Amino acid sequence: MPTQSELILRKLLESADIEVNGTDPWDIQVNDNRFYNRVLREAELGLGESYMDGWWDCQAIDQFVDRALRARLDQQIKGNWKILL
């Protein structure tokens, strides 16, 4: 059963047409479920560090970043206490 953090992050990513463990090259593949809490807690830094730690991967990281920035996902997470609670 997905955690609350996973559900929140999946919904945010879906708003950018990014699917967790999806088949499109810009979709992310999550290798470690700690990824969800870390990204919600640490925003961009957590996203980058969890990538370096191998917690997630993406075939087309450039397309992933483009979609995330166009959807302003960074602004939706950063400082949003409703998401963090």
C-alpha positions in Angstrom: 0.0 0.0 0.0 1.5 3.4 -1.0 2.4 5.9 1.7 0.9 9.3 1.9 4.2 10.8 0.7 4.1 8.5 -2.4 0.5 9.4 -3.2 1.3 13.1 -2.9 4.4 13.0 -5.0 2.8 10.8 -7.7 -0.1 13.3 -8.0 2.4 16.2 -8.3 4.4 14.3 -11.0 1.2 13.4 -12.9 0.4 17.1 -13.2 3.7 17.3 -15.3 2.7 14.2 -17.3 5.4 12.2 -15.4 4.5 8.7 -14.2 6.4 6.8 -11.5 7.6 3.6 -13.0 6.0 4.5 -16.3 7.1 3.6 -19.8 7.9 7.0 -21.3 11.5 8.0 -21.4 10.8 11.0 -19.1 9.1 8.8 -16.5 11.1 8.0 -13.4 11.8 4.6 -12.1 11.9 4.5 -8.3 14.4 2.1 -6.8 14.1 3.0 -3.2 10.8 4.0 -1.5 12.7 6.5 0.8 12.7 8.7 -2.3 9.2 10.0 -1.7 9.8 11.4 1.8 13.2 12.8 0.9 11.9 14.8 -2.1 8.9 16.2 -0.2 11.2 17.1 2.8 14.2 18.5 0.8 12.6 19.6 -2.5 15.2 20.1 -5.3 18.2 19.1 -3.1 16.4 15.8 -2.1 15.6 15.1 -5.7 19.2 15.6 -6.8 20.8 13.7 -3.9 18.4 10.8 -4.1 19.2 10.5 -7.8 22.9 10.4 -7.0 22.2 7.8 -4.3 20.5 5.6 -7.0 17.1 5.9 -5.4 15.5 6.7 -8.8 16.5 6.8 -12.4 15.2 8.2 -15.7 16.1 7.3 -19.3 15.7 11.0 -20.5 16.6 13.1 -17.5 16.6 16.2 -19.7 12.9 15.6 -20.6 12.0 14.9 -17.0 13.6 18.2 -15.8 11.9 20.1 -18.6 8.5 18.8 -17.8 9.0 19.3 -14.0 10.1 22.9 -14.5 7.3 23.7 -17.0 4.8 22.4 -14.5 6.6 24.4 -11.7 6.8 21.4 -9.5 9.6 23.0 -7.5 7.2 25.8 -6.5 4.4 23.4 -5.6 6.7 21.5 -3.1 8.9 24.2 -1.7 7.4 25.9 1.4 4.0 24.1 1.0 3.3 23.1 4.5 0.0 21.4 3.4 2.0 18.9 1.5 4.6 18.4 4.2 2.0 17.7 6.9 
